[in-house]
Amino acid sequence: MQTTFTPEQLKDPAIARSNEVLRTCVHCGFCTATCPTYQVLGDELDSPRGRIYLIKDMLEKGRPADAKTVQHIDRCLSCLACMTTCPSGVHYMHLVDHAREYIEQTYRRPLFERVLRWTLAKILPYPTRFRVALLGAKIGRPFAFLMPDARLKAMLAMAPKTIPPVSRNDDPQVFRAQGERKMRVALMTGCAQRALNTDINDATIRLLTRLGCDVVISEGQGCCGALTHHMGKTEESHATAAKNIRAWHREMTGEGLDAIVINTSGCGTTVKDYGHMFRNEALAPEAAAVSAIAMDVSEVLMKLDLPEQAMGLKVAYHAACSLQHGQQIKTYPKDLLKRAGFKVVEPADSHLCCGSAGTYNLMQPEISGQLKARKVQTLEATRPDVIAAGNIGCMMQIGSGTDIPIVHTVELLDWATGGPRPAALDAEGKRAVPVPILR
């Protein structure tokens, strides 16, 4: 794609990077075939190619974002399926992230939207605040019909039936390996996950220590910054990301780390991009070092000796977009589940997003609802005993639309190697899951 940025514009590192991305696009349109919003809405401007044209026009002219451009950029899930499909290697993620930052700087949203986005940015990344908000949503759920806006209704619907107790495993500490130590890793405990489902981090710690890892919960680490980063709130996202970089870099230069383990794939995609995010800042070397050893939990488990088992249950594996497209990790979770003896099946159109996408299901509930219904239908068609996924957002989204239990992949692997049976398999209101008979 030909671009016409001026030499003065290209002095801005963000514009220079967007120019690089734009010039790799060849207009082929392959991205439209795998774009969820294009499939739902059928509008070229709600496809990656259409959004690329809008972003190019906005940035080249240096004009403030207009309502039309904002609407179509806001509808993007950042599922990154387009990056998997693109034969030219267009790095759409960096382009759309820059567009969102530019929109935040140049466009004044209606008051309700400003308040809503501010509220999400001040609550979701903070586990204690999020817990209080979930309690309020749980109390207010019966009155959802009184809410004047679909987004407020979506927020009330998000609250789980039960809010898990606080896990002390998230406090700064070191969990020692059982037997010979094979790796020393830091576990990112996250933010929203700590409020929504404490079983995931607990299962991860048990599994990694059982397989020979010292697991470090670093002082000062927290939210990865993804939620505010995808809202275009760069200052806020970089502030929280910087805390993680400093916390993990202290460990790296102290006793050392073999990996930074992330069990929420949306966070993993962001942490692996810290090197790019901080490339022009003082923390650039530390950020690049952190990104270099950041790994999804499935990547780490593939390096360890997970014993073969024979669990026998039929598991429908949901591939989170941030894992299969953002990090290009496609087979590891399925390979691990099969090694543990589970019968793994995949739904039709497994490349399509479930509609969660960070705060997307709260900000765009109608489109998100259509994508959820489609995803649930394809998952249920496989007739599984349980659904497994590697991202808490997907788990919450899909779980709200089916009575099939949904758990994190590590919960099943922890169970298969001696840990407790995942509580979700026996949750009230979900289908009963049989106890497997080991062969």
C-alpha positions as a Markdown table, in Angstrom:
| # | Residue | x | y | z |
|---|---|---|---|---|
| 1 | Met | 0.0 | 0.0 | 0.0 |
| 2 | Gln | 1.4 | 3.4 | -1.0 |
| 3 | Thr | 1.5 | 6.0 | 1.8 |
| 4 | Thr | 2.2 | 9.7 | 1.7 |
| 5 | Phe | 3.4 | 10.6 | 5.2 |
| 6 | Thr | 5.6 | 13.7 | 5.3 |
| 7 | Pro | 9.2 | 13.5 | 6.6 |
| 8 | Glu | 8.0 | 15.6 | 9.6 |
| 9 | Gln | 5.2 | 13.1 | 10.4 |
| 10 | Leu | 7.7 | 10.2 | 10.2 |
| 11 | Lys | 9.8 | 11.7 | 12.9 |
| 12 | Asp | 7.0 | 10.4 | 15.3 |
| 13 | Pro | 8.0 | 6.8 | 16.1 |
| 14 | Ala | 4.3 | 5.7 | 16.3 |
| 15 | Ile | 3.6 | 7.2 | 12.8 |
| 16 | Ala | 6.8 | 5.6 | 11.5 |
| 17 | Arg | 5.8 | 2.2 | 12.8 |
| 18 | Ser | 2.2 | 2.5 | 11.4 |
| 19 | Asn | 3.7 | 3.5 | 8.0 |
| 20 | Glu | 5.8 | 0.3 | 8.0 |
| 21 | Val | 2.7 | -1.7 | 8.7 |
| 22 | Leu | 0.5 | 0.1 | 6.1 |
| 23 | Arg | 3.1 | -0.4 | 3.4 |
| 24 | Thr | 3.1 | -4.2 | 3.8 |
| 25 | Cys | -0.6 | -4.4 | 3.0 |
| 26 | Val | -1.4 | -5.4 | -0.6 |
| 27 | His | -5.2 | -5.0 | -0.5 |
| 28 | Cys | -5.7 | -8.8 | -1.1 |
| 29 | Gly | -8.7 | -9.0 | 1.2 |
| 30 | Phe | -7.8 | -12.5 | 2.6 |
| 31 | Cys | -8.4 | -11.0 | 6.1 |
| 32 | Thr | -12.1 | -10.4 | 5.5 |
| 33 | Ala | -12.7 | -14.2 | 5.3 |
| 34 | Thr | -11.6 | -14.7 | 9.0 |
| 35 | Cys | -12.8 | -11.4 | 10.5 |
| 36 | Pro | -15.7 | -12.1 | 13.0 |
| 37 | Thr | -17.2 | -8.6 | 12.7 |
| 38 | Tyr | -17.2 | -8.7 | 8.9 |
| 39 | Gln | -19.0 | -12.0 | 9.1 |
| 40 | Val | -21.6 | -10.7 | 11.5 |
| 41 | Leu | -22.1 | -7.2 | 10.0 |
| 42 | Gly | -21.1 | -7.7 | 6.3 |
| 43 | Asp | -19.6 | -4.1 | 6.1 |
| 44 | Glu | -16.2 | -3.7 | 4.4 |
| 45 | Leu | -15.4 | -1.0 | 7.0 |
| 46 | Asp | -15.9 | -3.6 | 9.7 |
| 47 | Ser | -13.1 | -5.7 | 8.2 |
| 48 | Pro | -9.4 | -5.4 | 8.8 |
| 49 | Arg | -8.9 | -4.1 | 5.2 |
| 50 | Gly | -11.6 | -1.4 | 5.7 |
| 51 | Arg | -10.2 | -0.3 | 9.0 |
| 52 | Ile | -6.8 | -0.1 | 7.5 |
| 53 | Tyr | -8.1 | 2.4 | 5.0 |
| 54 | Leu | -9.8 | 4.4 | 7.7 |
| 55 | Ile | -6.7 | 4.5 | 9.9 |
| 56 | Lys | -4.4 | 5.4 | 6.9 |
| 57 | Asp | -6.7 | 8.3 | 5.9 |
| 58 | Met | -6.9 | 9.6 | 9.5 |
| 59 | Leu | -3.2 | 9.4 | 10.2 |
| 60 | Glu | -1.9 | 10.7 | 6.9 |
| 61 | Lys | -4.1 | 13.8 | 7.1 |
| 62 | Gly | -3.3 | 14.3 | 10.7 |
| 63 | Arg | -6.9 | 15.1 | 11.4 |
| 64 | Pro | -8.8 | 14.4 | 14.6 |
| 65 | Ala | -10.7 | 11.1 | 14.6 |
| 66 | Asp | -14.3 | 11.4 | 13.5 |
| 67 | Ala | -17.4 | 9.5 | 14.7 |
| 68 | Lys | -17.4 | 7.1 | 11.7 |
| 69 | Thr | -13.8 | 6.1 | 12.1 |
| 70 | Val | -14.2 | 5.6 | 15.9 |
| 71 | Gln | -17.3 | 3.5 | 15.4 |
| 72 | His | -15.5 | 1.0 | 13.1 |
| 73 | Ile | -12.3 | 0.9 | 15.1 |
| 74 | Asp | -14.3 | 0.4 | 18.3 |
| 75 | Arg | -16.1 | -2.6 | 16.7 |
| 76 | Cys | -12.7 | -4.4 | 16.2 |
| 77 | Leu | -12.2 | -7.2 | 18.6 |
| 78 | Ser | -8.4 | -7.3 | 18.3 |
| 79 | Cys | -8.8 | -11.0 | 17.9 |
| 80 | Leu | -5.9 | -10.9 | 15.4 |
| 81 | Ala | -7.3 | -13.6 | 13.2 |
| 82 | Cys | -6.4 | -11.3 | 10.3 |
| 83 | Met | -2.7 | -11.6 | 11.2 |
| 84 | Thr | -2.9 | -15.4 | 11.1 |
| 85 | Thr | -4.5 | -15.2 | 7.6 |
| 86 | Cys | -2.5 | -12.4 | 6.1 |
| 87 | Pro | 0.0 | -13.6 | 3.5 |
| 88 | Ser | 1.9 | -10.4 | 3.6 |
| 89 | Gly | 2.6 | -10.3 | 7.3 |
| 90 | Val | 0.7 | -7.1 | 8.1 |
| 91 | His | 1.1 | -6.4 | 11.8 |
| 92 | Tyr | -2.4 | -5.2 | 12.3 |
| 93 | Met | -2.1 | -5.3 | 16.1 |
| 94 | His | 0.4 | -2.5 | 16.2 |
| 95 | Leu | -1.6 | -0.5 | 13.7 |
| 96 | Val | -4.9 | -0.7 | 15.5 |
| 97 | Asp | -3.3 | -0.1 | 18.9 |
| 98 | His | -1.8 | 3.1 | 17.5 |
| 99 | Ala | -5.2 | 4.1 | 16.1 |
| 100 | Arg | -6.9 | 3.7 | 19.4 |
| 101 | Glu | -4.2 | 5.8 | 21.1 |
| 102 | Tyr | -4.7 | 8.5 | 18.4 |
| 103 | Ile | -8.5 | 8.3 | 18.9 |
| 104 | Glu | -8.1 | 8.7 | 22.7 |
| 105 | Gln | -6.0 | 11.9 | 22.1 |
| 106 | Thr | -8.1 | 13.5 | 19.4 |
| 107 | Tyr | -11.7 | 12.5 | 19.8 |
| 108 | Arg | -14.1 | 13.5 | 22.5 |
| 109 | Arg | -16.6 | 10.7 | 23.1 |
| 110 | Pro | -20.2 | 11.3 | 24.4 |
| 111 | Leu | -20.3 | 11.8 | 28.2 |
| 112 | Phe | -21.8 | 8.3 | 28.9 |
| 113 | Glu | -19.1 | 6.6 | 27.0 |
| 114 | Arg | -16.4 | 8.6 | 28.7 |
| 115 | Val | -17.8 | 7.7 | 32.1 |
| 116 | Leu | -18.2 | 4.0 | 31.2 |
| 117 | Arg | -14.6 | 3.7 | 29.9 |
| 118 | Trp | -13.2 | 5.6 | 32.8 |
| 119 | Thr | -15.1 | 3.3 | 35.2 |
| 120 | Leu | -13.8 | 0.1 | 33.5 |
| 121 | Ala | -10.3 | 1.4 | 33.5 |
| 122 | Lys | -10.4 | 2.2 | 37.2 |
| 123 | Ile | -12.1 | -1.1 | 38.3 |
| 124 | Leu | -11.2 | -4.1 | 36.2 |
| 125 | Pro | -7.4 | -3.9 | 36.6 |
| 126 | Tyr | -7.7 | -3.8 | 40.4 |
| 127 | Pro | -8.8 | -7.1 | 42.0 |
| 128 | Thr | -10.2 | -5.6 | 45.3 |
| 129 | Arg | -12.2 | -2.9 | 43.5 |
| 130 | Phe | -13.3 | -5.5 | 40.9 |
| 131 | Arg | -14.6 | -7.8 | 43.7 |
| 132 | Val | -16.6 | -5.0 | 45.2 |
| 133 | Ala | -18.0 | -4.2 | 41.8 |
| 134 | Leu | -18.9 | -7.8 | 41.2 |
| 135 | Leu | -20.7 | -8.0 | 44.5 |
| 136 | Gly | -22.7 | -4.9 | 43.6 |
| 137 | Ala | -23.5 | -6.4 | 40.1 |
| 138 | Lys | -24.7 | -9.6 | 41.8 |
| 139 | Ile | -27.0 | -7.6 | 44.0 |
| 140 | Gly | -28.3 | -5.5 | 41.1 |
| 141 | Arg | -28.7 | -8.4 | 38.6 |
| 142 | Pro | -32.4 | -8.9 | 39.3 |
| 143 | Phe | -33.0 | -5.3 | 38.3 |
| 144 | Ala | -31.2 | -5.5 | 35.0 |
| 145 | Phe | -34.4 | -4.9 | 33.1 |
| 146 | Leu | -34.5 | -1.4 | 34.5 |
| 147 | Met | -31.1 | -0.5 | 33.0 |
| 148 | Pro | -31.5 | 2.0 | 30.1 |
| 149 | Asp | -28.4 | 0.9 | 28.2 |
| 150 | Ala | -27.4 | -2.6 | 26.9 |
| 151 | Arg | -23.9 | -2.1 | 28.2 |
| 152 | Leu | -25.1 | -1.6 | 31.7 |
| 153 | Lys | -27.1 | -4.8 | 31.4 |
| 154 | Ala | -24.0 | -6.6 | 30.1 |
| 155 | Met | -22.1 | -5.5 | 33.2 |
| 156 | Leu | -24.7 | -6.9 | 35.5 |
| 157 | Ala | -24.9 | -10.1 | 33.6 |
| 158 | Met | -21.1 | -10.5 | 33.9 |
| 159 | Ala | -21.1 | -11.1 | 37.6 |
| 160 | Pro | -20.6 | -14.8 | 38.5 |
| 161 | Lys | -23.1 | -16.5 | 40.8 |
| 162 | Thr | -20.5 | -16.9 | 43.4 |
| 163 | Ile | -17.4 | -14.8 | 44.0 |
| 164 | Pro | -14.5 | -16.9 | 45.0 |
| 165 | Pro | -12.6 | -16.2 | 48.3 |
| 166 | Val | -9.3 | -14.4 | 48.1 |
| 167 | Ser | -6.4 | -16.7 | 47.5 |
| 168 | Arg | -3.3 | -16.1 | 49.6 |
| 169 | Asn | -1.3 | -17.8 | 46.9 |
| 170 | Asp | -1.3 | -14.5 | 45.1 |
| 171 | Asp | 0.8 | -12.8 | 47.8 |
| 172 | Pro | 4.5 | -12.3 | 47.1 |
| 173 | Gln | 6.3 | -15.6 | 48.0 |
| 174 | Val | 8.2 | -18.5 | 46.5 |
| 175 | Phe | 6.6 | -22.0 | 46.1 |
| 176 | Arg | 9.4 | -24.6 | 46.1 |
| 177 | Ala | 9.7 | -27.4 | 43.5 |
| 178 | Gln | 8.8 | -30.8 | 44.6 |
| 179 | Gly | 11.9 | -32.9 | 44.2 |
| 180 | Glu | 14.7 | -31.8 | 41.9 |
| 181 | Arg | 14.4 | -28.2 | 40.6 |
| 182 | Lys | 14.3 | -28.0 | 36.8 |
| 183 | Met | 13.2 | -24.4 | 36.4 |
| 184 | Arg | 12.7 | -21.2 | 38.3 |
| 185 | Val | 9.8 | -19.2 | 37.0 |
| 186 | Ala | 7.7 | -16.2 | 37.9 |
| 187 | Leu | 4.0 | -16.5 | 37.7 |
| 188 | Met | 1.9 | -13.6 | 36.6 |
| 189 | Thr | -1.1 | -13.6 | 38.8 |
| 190 | Gly | -3.0 | -11.0 | 36.9 |
| 191 | Cys | -5.9 | -8.8 | 37.9 |
| 192 | Ala | -9.4 | -9.7 | 36.8 |
| 193 | Gln | -8.6 | -13.4 | 37.1 |
| 194 | Arg | -7.8 | -12.9 | 40.7 |
| 195 | Ala | -11.3 | -11.7 | 41.3 |
| 196 | Leu | -13.2 | -14.0 | 39.0 |
| 197 | Asn | -11.5 | -17.4 | 39.4 |
| 198 | Thr | -8.8 | -18.1 | 42.0 |
| 199 | Asp | -8.7 | -21.8 | 41.1 |
| 200 | Ile | -6.6 | -21.1 | 38.0 |
| 201 | Asn | -3.5 | -19.6 | 39.7 |
| 202 | Asp | -3.8 | -22.2 | 42.5 |
| 203 | Ala | -3.8 | -25.1 | 39.9 |
| 204 | Thr | -0.9 | -23.5 | 38.0 |
| 205 | Ile | 1.2 | -23.3 | 41.1 |
| 206 | Arg | 0.4 | -26.9 | 42.1 |
| 207 | Leu | 1.1 | -28.2 | 38.6 |
| 208 | Leu | 4.4 | -26.4 | 38.1 |
| 209 | Thr | 5.8 | -27.2 | 41.5 |
| 210 | Arg | 4.8 | -30.9 | 41.0 |
| 211 | Leu | 6.7 | -30.9 | 37.7 |
| 212 | Gly | 9.9 | -29.4 | 39.3 |
| 213 | Cys | 9.6 | -25.6 | 39.1 |
| 214 | Asp | 10.2 | -23.0 | 41.8 |
| 215 | Val | 7.3 | -20.6 | 41.3 |
| 216 | Val | 7.9 | -17.0 | 42.3 |
| 217 | Ile | 5.1 | -14.5 | 43.0 |
| 218 | Ser | 7.1 | -11.3 | 42.5 |
| 219 | Glu | 6.6 | -8.2 | 44.7 |
| 220 | Gly | 5.0 | -5.4 | 42.8 |
| 221 | Gln | 3.6 | -7.3 | 39.8 |
| 222 | Gly | 0.0 | -6.9 | 38.8 |
| 223 | Cys | -2.2 | -6.0 | 35.8 |
| 224 | Cys | -0.4 | -6.4 | 32.5 |
| 225 | Gly | -1.9 | -3.2 | 31.1 |
| 226 | Ala | -3.9 | -4.8 | 28.3 |
| 227 | Leu | -7.3 | -3.5 | 29.3 |
| 228 | Thr | -6.3 | 0.1 | 29.3 |
| 229 | His | -3.8 | -0.4 | 26.4 |
| 230 | His | -6.7 | -1.5 | 24.1 |
| 231 | Met | -8.7 | 1.5 | 25.2 |
| 232 | Gly | -5.9 | 3.8 | 23.9 |
| 233 | Lys | -5.1 | 4.9 | 27.4 |
| 234 | Thr | -1.3 | 4.6 | 26.9 |
| 235 | Glu | -0.2 | 6.5 | 30.0 |
| 236 | Glu | -2.2 | 4.2 | 32.3 |
| 237 | Ser | -1.3 | 1.0 | 30.5 |
| 238 | His | 2.4 | 1.8 | 30.5 |
| 239 | Ala | 2.4 | 2.7 | 34.2 |
| 240 | Thr | 1.0 | -0.7 | 35.2 |
| 241 | Ala | 3.2 | -2.5 | 32.7 |
| 242 | Ala | 6.3 | -0.7 | 34.0 |
| 243 | Lys | 5.6 | -2.1 | 37.5 |
| 244 | Asn | 5.7 | -5.6 | 36.1 |
| 245 | Ile | 8.8 | -5.0 | 34.1 |
| 246 | Arg | 10.6 | -3.7 | 37.2 |
| 247 | Ala | 9.3 | -6.5 | 39.4 |
| 248 | Trp | 10.3 | -9.3 | 37.1 |
| 249 | His | 13.6 | -7.7 | 36.1 |
| 250 | Arg | 14.6 | -7.6 | 39.7 |
| 251 | Glu | 14.1 | -11.4 | 39.8 |
| 252 | Met | 16.0 | -11.9 | 36.6 |
| 253 | Thr | 19.0 | -10.0 | 37.9 |
| 254 | Gly | 18.7 | -11.6 | 41.3 |
| 255 | Glu | 18.3 | -15.4 | 41.6 |
| 256 | Gly | 17.4 | -15.5 | 37.9 |
| 257 | Leu | 14.3 | -16.7 | 36.0 |
| 258 | Asp | 14.0 | -19.3 | 33.3 |
| 259 | Ala | 10.5 | -18.0 | 32.3 |
| 260 | Ile | 7.7 | -15.6 | 33.2 |
| 261 | Val | 4.6 | -17.8 | 33.1 |
| 262 | Ile | 1.3 | -16.4 | 32.1 |
| 263 | Asn | -1.9 | -18.4 | 32.3 |
| 264 | Thr | -4.2 | -15.7 | 30.8 |
| 265 | Ser | -3.5 | -15.6 | 27.1 |
| 266 | Gly | -4.8 | -12.1 | 26.6 |
| 267 | Cys | -2.1 | -10.9 | 29.1 |
| 268 | Gly | 0.5 | -13.1 | 27.5 |
| 269 | Thr | 0.1 | -11.4 | 24.1 |
| 270 | Thr | 0.6 | -8.0 | 25.8 |
| 271 | Val | 3.6 | -9.0 | 27.9 |
| 272 | Lys | 5.3 | -10.5 | 24.9 |
| 273 | Asp | 4.9 | -7.1 | 23.2 |
| 274 | Tyr | 6.4 | -5.1 | 26.1 |
| 275 | Gly | 9.6 | -4.8 | 24.1 |
| 276 | His | 7.7 | -2.9 | 21.3 |
| 277 | Met | 5.6 | -0.9 | 23.7 |
| 278 | Phe | 8.6 | 0.5 | 25.6 |
| 279 | Arg | 11.0 | 0.6 | 22.6 |
| 280 | Asn | 11.4 | 4.4 | 22.9 |
| 281 | Glu | 11.4 | 4.7 | 26.7 |
| 282 | Ala | 14.1 | 4.4 | 29.4 |
| 283 | Leu | 12.8 | 0.9 | 30.3 |
| 284 | Ala | 13.4 | -0.4 | 26.8 |
| 285 | Pro | 16.2 | -2.9 | 27.7 |
| 286 | Glu | 14.4 | -4.3 | 30.7 |
| 287 | Ala | 11.1 | -4.5 | 28.7 |
| 288 | Ala | 12.8 | -6.4 | 25.9 |
| 289 | Ala | 14.4 | -8.8 | 28.4 |
| 290 | Val | 11.1 | -9.5 | 30.1 |
| 291 | Ser | 9.3 | -10.1 | 26.7 |
| 292 | Ala | 12.1 | -12.5 | 25.7 |
| 293 | Ile | 11.3 | -14.9 | 28.5 |
| 294 | Ala | 7.5 | -14.4 | 28.7 |
| 295 | Met | 5.7 | -17.7 | 28.0 |
| 296 | Asp | 2.2 | -19.1 | 28.0 |
| 297 | Val | 1.9 | -21.8 | 30.6 |
| 298 | Ser | 1.5 | -24.4 | 27.8 |
| 299 | Glu | 4.9 | -23.4 | 26.4 |
| 300 | Val | 6.5 | -24.1 | 29.8 |
| 301 | Leu | 4.7 | -27.3 | 30.3 |
| 302 | Met | 5.9 | -28.6 | 27.0 |
| 303 | Lys | 9.5 | -28.2 | 28.4 |
| 304 | Leu | 8.6 | -30.3 | 31.4 |
| 305 | Asp | 7.9 | -34.0 | 31.8 |
| 306 | Leu | 4.2 | -34.1 | 32.1 |
| 307 | Pro | 3.4 | -37.8 | 32.8 |
| 308 | Glu | 1.0 | -39.7 | 30.5 |
| 309 | Gln | -2.4 | -40.5 | 32.0 |
| 310 | Ala | -5.7 | -42.0 | 30.9 |
| 311 | Met | -8.4 | -39.6 | 32.1 |
| 312 | Gly | -10.9 | -40.5 | 29.4 |
| 313 | Leu | -13.2 | -37.5 | 29.5 |
| 314 | Lys | -14.1 | -35.8 | 26.3 |
| 315 | Val | -12.8 | -32.2 | 26.2 |
| 316 | Ala | -13.8 | -29.6 | 23.7 |
| 317 | Tyr | -10.8 | -27.3 | 23.4 |
| 318 | His | -11.6 | -23.6 | 22.8 |
| 319 | Ala | -8.6 | -21.8 | 21.2 |
| 320 | Ala | -8.5 | -18.3 | 22.7 |
| 321 | Cys | -7.8 | -15.8 | 19.9 |
| 322 | Ser | -4.9 | -14.2 | 22.0 |
| 323 | Leu | -3.3 | -17.6 | 22.1 |
| 324 | Gln | -3.8 | -19.0 | 18.6 |
| 325 | His | -3.5 | -15.7 | 16.7 |
| 326 | Gly | -1.8 | -13.3 | 19.1 |
| 327 | Gln | 0.9 | -15.7 | 20.2 |
| 328 | Gln | 0.6 | -18.3 | 17.4 |
| 329 | Ile | 0.3 | -21.2 | 19.9 |
| 330 | Lys | -2.0 | -23.6 | 18.3 |
| 331 | Thr | -1.2 | -27.2 | 19.3 |
| 332 | Tyr | 0.5 | -27.2 | 22.7 |
| 333 | Pro | -2.7 | -27.1 | 24.9 |
| 334 | Lys | -4.2 | -29.9 | 22.9 |
| 335 | Asp | -1.0 | -31.9 | 22.9 |
| 336 | Leu | -0.8 | -31.6 | 26.7 |
| 337 | Leu | -4.5 | -32.6 | 27.2 |
| 338 | Lys | -4.0 | -35.6 | 25.0 |
| 339 | Arg | -0.9 | -36.6 | 26.9 |
| 340 | Ala | -3.0 | -36.5 | 30.1 |
| 341 | Gly | -5.4 | -38.9 | 28.5 |
| 342 | Phe | -8.3 | -36.6 | 27.6 |
| 343 | Lys | -10.2 | -37.1 | 24.4 |
| 344 | Val | -9.8 | -33.7 | 22.7 |
| 345 | Val | -12.2 | -32.3 | 20.1 |
| 346 | Glu | -12.4 | -28.9 | 18.5 |
| 347 | Pro | -15.5 | -27.0 | 17.3 |
| 348 | Ala | -16.2 | -25.9 | 13.8 |
| 349 | Asp | -14.7 | -22.5 | 12.9 |
| 350 | Ser | -12.3 | -22.7 | 15.9 |
| 351 | His | -10.4 | -19.7 | 14.5 |
| 352 | Leu | -13.4 | -17.4 | 15.2 |
| 353 | Cys | -13.6 | -15.2 | 18.3 |
| 354 | Cys | -16.1 | -16.0 | 21.1 |
| 355 | Gly | -16.8 | -12.3 | 21.5 |
| 356 | Ser | -15.2 | -11.7 | 24.9 |
| 357 | Ala | -12.0 | -9.8 | 23.8 |
| 358 | Gly | -11.2 | -8.0 | 27.0 |
| 359 | Thr | -13.9 | -5.4 | 27.6 |
| 360 | Tyr | -15.5 | -6.0 | 24.2 |
| 361 | Asn | -18.4 | -8.0 | 25.6 |
| 362 | Leu | -19.2 | -5.0 | 27.9 |
| 363 | Met | -18.6 | -2.3 | 25.3 |
| 364 | Gln | -20.2 | -4.0 | 22.3 |
| 365 | Pro | -22.7 | -6.4 | 23.9 |
| 366 | Glu | -24.9 | -7.0 | 20.8 |
| 367 | Ile | -22.1 | -8.1 | 18.5 |
| 368 | Ser | -20.4 | -10.0 | 21.3 |
| 369 | Gly | -23.7 | -11.8 | 22.0 |
| 370 | Gln | -24.0 | -13.0 | 18.4 |
| 371 | Leu | -20.4 | -14.3 | 18.5 |
| 372 | Lys | -21.0 | -16.0 | 21.8 |
| 373 | Ala | -24.1 | -17.8 | 20.5 |
| 374 | Arg | -22.2 | -19.0 | 17.5 |
| 375 | Lys | -19.3 | -20.2 | 19.5 |
| 376 | Val | -21.5 | -22.0 | 22.1 |
| 377 | Gln | -23.4 | -23.7 | 19.4 |
| 378 | Thr | -20.3 | -25.1 | 17.7 |
| 379 | Leu | -18.9 | -26.2 | 21.1 |
| 380 | Glu | -22.0 | -27.9 | 22.2 |
| 381 | Ala | -22.2 | -29.7 | 18.8 |
| 382 | Thr | -19.1 | -31.7 | 19.8 |
| 383 | Arg | -21.1 | -33.1 | 22.8 |
| 384 | Pro | -18.2 | -32.8 | 25.3 |
| 385 | Asp | -18.1 | -33.6 | 29.0 |
| 386 | Val | -16.2 | -30.4 | 29.6 |
| 387 | Ile | -14.8 | -27.3 | 27.7 |
| 388 | Ala | -11.2 | -26.2 | 28.2 |
| 389 | Ala | -9.8 | -22.8 | 27.4 |
| 390 | Gly | -6.6 | -20.8 | 28.3 |
| 391 | Asn | -8.1 | -17.4 | 29.0 |
| 392 | Ile | -10.4 | -16.2 | 31.8 |
| 393 | Gly | -12.3 | -13.9 | 29.5 |
| 394 | Cys | -13.3 | -16.7 | 27.1 |
| 395 | Met | -14.2 | -18.9 | 30.1 |
| 396 | Met | -16.6 | -16.2 | 31.5 |
| 397 | Gln | -18.1 | -15.5 | 28.1 |
| 398 | Ile | -18.7 | -19.1 | 27.0 |
| 399 | Gly | -19.7 | -20.2 | 30.5 |
| 400 | Ser | -22.5 | -17.7 | 30.6 |
| 401 | Gly | -24.1 | -19.3 | 27.5 |
| 402 | Thr | -24.0 | -23.1 | 28.2 |
| 403 | Asp | -24.5 | -25.6 | 31.0 |
| 404 | Ile | -21.4 | -27.5 | 30.0 |
| 405 | Pro | -18.7 | -26.9 | 32.6 |
| 406 | Ile | -15.8 | -24.8 | 31.4 |
| 407 | Val | -12.3 | -24.9 | 33.0 |
| 408 | His | -8.8 | -23.7 | 32.4 |
| 409 | Thr | -6.5 | -26.2 | 30.7 |
| 410 | Val | -4.2 | -26.2 | 33.6 |
| 411 | Glu | -7.0 | -27.2 | 36.0 |
| 412 | Leu | -7.5 | -30.4 | 34.0 |
| 413 | Leu | -3.7 | -31.1 | 33.8 |
| 414 | Asp | -3.4 | -30.4 | 37.5 |
| 415 | Trp | -6.2 | -32.9 | 38.2 |
| 416 | Ala | -4.7 | -35.5 | 35.9 |
| 417 | Thr | -1.4 | -35.3 | 37.7 |
| 418 | Gly | -2.7 | -35.6 | 41.3 |
| 419 | Gly | -4.4 | -32.3 | 42.0 |
| 420 | Pro | -8.0 | -31.9 | 43.1 |
| 421 | Arg | -11.0 | -32.3 | 40.7 |
| 422 | Pro | -11.9 | -28.9 | 39.3 |
| 423 | Ala | -14.7 | -27.4 | 41.3 |
| 424 | Ala | -16.4 | -26.2 | 38.1 |
| 425 | Leu | -17.1 | -29.8 | 37.1 |
| 426 | Asp | -19.5 | -30.1 | 40.0 |
| 427 | Ala | -20.8 | -26.5 | 40.0 |
| 428 | Glu | -24.5 | -26.0 | 40.6 |
| 429 | Gly | -26.4 | -25.4 | 37.4 |
| 430 | Lys | -23.9 | -27.2 | 35.3 |
| 431 | Arg | -24.1 | -30.7 | 33.8 |
| 432 | Ala | -22.7 | -33.4 | 36.0 |
| 433 | Val | -19.3 | -34.6 | 34.8 |
| 434 | Pro | -18.5 | -38.3 | 35.3 |
| 435 | Val | -15.5 | -39.4 | 37.3 |
| 436 | Pro | -13.1 | -40.9 | 34.8 |
| 437 | Ile | -12.2 | -44.6 | 35.0 |
| 438 | Leu | -8.4 | -44.9 | 34.5 |
| 439 | Arg | -7.4 | -47.5 | 32.1 |
